[in-house]
Amino acid sequence: MAQKVYLSVKFPGVLLLLIISICLWLTACTKLDEFEKNSIVPQNQWSYAFKPAFNFEIKDTTTSYNLFIVLRHTDAYRYNNIWLNVGTQSPGDTTRYQKFELQLGSDTKGWEGTGMDDIWELRKLITNGPVKFNKAGIYKFSVAHIMRENPLPNIMSVGIRVEKIK
């Protein structure tokens, strides 16, 4: 008569912990193909003098990227839009500025982006399509608001996001 052999795991929690650890280790080793940096606006009052600057290193000039403005504001922000002056400086070049009007919401649909309680965060693409950087090196971005109201209340933070297109 054949004997039945049973495999029993006495510590299922240990096995589960081992599997989770291996999965976390494998995913932790992957490199993210994005950069995001935000600056907090002092006292949620964005003055003309506050022009946050961000540096991003481009190593791969063969791939395309998407550029976003990341803006966090409160529900008390008075306007449906914001006008920004974004500066971009290539390695060894002068800074070039471009004006953008970002729609933050509408009276019929409310705020765009994601919200929690009375705080809203919006990521808006500021290019008409994918962008290729011609030179490898450090690129510098700056963001200034060009609204008529100074300081501009209820803006919490502003930033830049660069995503590599796969």
C-alpha positions in Angstrom: 0.0 0.0 0.0 1.3 3.4 -1.0 1.8 6.0 1.7 0.4 9.5 1.2 2.9 12.3 1.8 1.5 15.6 3.0 3.5 18.8 2.8 2.5 21.1 5.5 3.7 24.6 6.2 3.9 25.2 9.9 4.5 28.9 9.5 2.3 30.3 6.7 3.0 33.8 7.9 6.7 33.4 7.4 6.2 32.1 3.8 3.9 35.0 3.0 6.4 37.5 4.5 9.1 35.9 2.4 7.1 36.2 -0.8 6.2 39.8 -0.1 9.8 40.7 0.7 11.0 39.2 -2.6 8.3 41.1 -4.6 9.3 44.4 -2.9 13.0 43.8 -3.5 12.4 43.1 -7.2 10.2 46.2 -7.7 12.5 48.4 -5.7 15.3 47.8 -8.1 13.5 49.3 -11.1 14.4 52.8 -12.1 11.6 55.4 -12.5 11.6 57.3 -15.8 10.2 60.5 -14.3 11.2 63.5 -12.3 9.0 65.7 -10.2 10.0 68.5 -7.9 7.6 70.9 -6.1 8.2 74.1 -4.2 6.0 75.2 -1.3 4.6 78.7 -1.7 5.2 80.7 1.5 2.0 81.2 3.5 0.0 80.1 0.4 0.5 83.7 -1.0 2.4 83.5 -4.3 4.2 86.8 -4.8 5.8 88.0 -8.0 9.2 87.7 -6.3 8.8 84.0 -5.6 10.1 82.2 -8.8 10.8 78.6 -7.9 13.6 77.0 -10.0 14.1 73.3 -10.7 17.1 71.4 -12.2 16.7 68.2 -14.2 19.5 66.2 -15.8 18.9 64.7 -19.3 21.1 61.8 -20.1 19.2 60.2 -22.9 18.6 62.5 -25.9 17.1 59.8 -28.1 13.8 59.4 -26.2 10.9 61.8 -25.9 9.5 63.4 -22.8 6.3 65.0 -21.6 6.5 68.2 -19.5 3.9 69.0 -16.9 3.2 71.8 -14.5 2.1 70.6 -11.1 0.0 73.0 -9.1 -1.6 72.6 -5.7 -4.3 75.1 -4.6 -7.1 75.4 -2.1 -10.8 75.4 -2.8 -10.8 79.1 -2.0 -8.7 80.0 -5.1 -10.8 82.7 -6.8 -10.1 82.0 -10.5 -10.7 79.1 -12.9 -7.3 79.6 -14.5 -3.8 80.8 -13.9 -1.2 82.5 -16.1 2.4 81.3 -15.8 5.7 82.4 -17.3 7.8 79.2 -17.5 11.6 79.6 -18.2 13.6 76.8 -19.7 17.4 76.9 -20.0 19.3 74.2 -21.9 22.9 73.4 -21.0 25.2 76.2 -22.1 22.2 78.3 -23.4 20.2 81.3 -22.3 16.8 81.1 -20.6 13.8 81.2 -22.9 10.4 82.1 -21.5 7.0 81.0 -22.6 3.6 82.1 -21.2 0.9 79.5 -20.4 -2.7 79.8 -19.4 -3.7 76.7 -17.4 -7.4 76.0 -16.9 -7.9 74.8 -13.4 -11.6 74.3 -13.6 -14.9 75.6 -14.8 -18.1 76.8 -13.2 -20.1 73.8 -14.6 -17.6 71.0 -13.8 -15.7 72.3 -10.9 -12.0 71.9 -10.3 -9.9 69.7 -12.5 -7.3 67.3 -11.0 -7.5 65.4 -7.8 -8.9 66.8 -4.6 -8.9 65.9 -1.0 -11.1 68.0 1.3 -10.4 71.5 0.2 -7.0 70.9 -1.5 -6.7 70.3 -5.2 -3.7 69.1 -7.2 -3.4 69.4 -10.9 -0.9 68.1 -13.4 -1.1 69.9 -16.8 0.8 69.0 -19.9 2.5 72.2 -21.1 3.8 70.9 -24.4 1.8 70.2 -27.6 3.3 66.7 -27.8 6.5 64.8 -26.9 9.6 66.8 -26.5 13.2 65.7 -27.4 16.1 67.4 -25.6 18.9 68.1 -28.0 21.7 68.2 -25.5 22.6 66.0 -22.6 23.2 67.8 -19.3 21.4 69.9 -16.7 18.2 71.7 -17.8 16.9 74.5 -15.6 13.2 75.4 -15.3 11.6 78.3 -13.5 8.0 79.1 -12.9 6.5 82.6 -12.1 2.8 83.6 -12.0 1.8 86.6 -14.2 -1.7 87.1 -12.8 -2.8 90.7 -12.0 -3.2 90.0 -8.3 -0.1 90.1 -6.2 0.4 88.2 -4.0 -1.8 85.5 -5.5 -3.6 83.8 -2.5 -4.5 80.1 -2.0 -1.7 78.6 -4.1 0.0 76.0 -2.0 2.8 74.7 -4.3 4.1 74.7 -7.8 6.4 72.3 -9.6 7.6 70.6 -12.7 7.2 67.0 -13.8 9.3 65.4 -16.6 8.2 61.9 -17.8 10.1 59.8 -20.2 7.8 58.3 -22.9 8.2 54.6 -23.2 
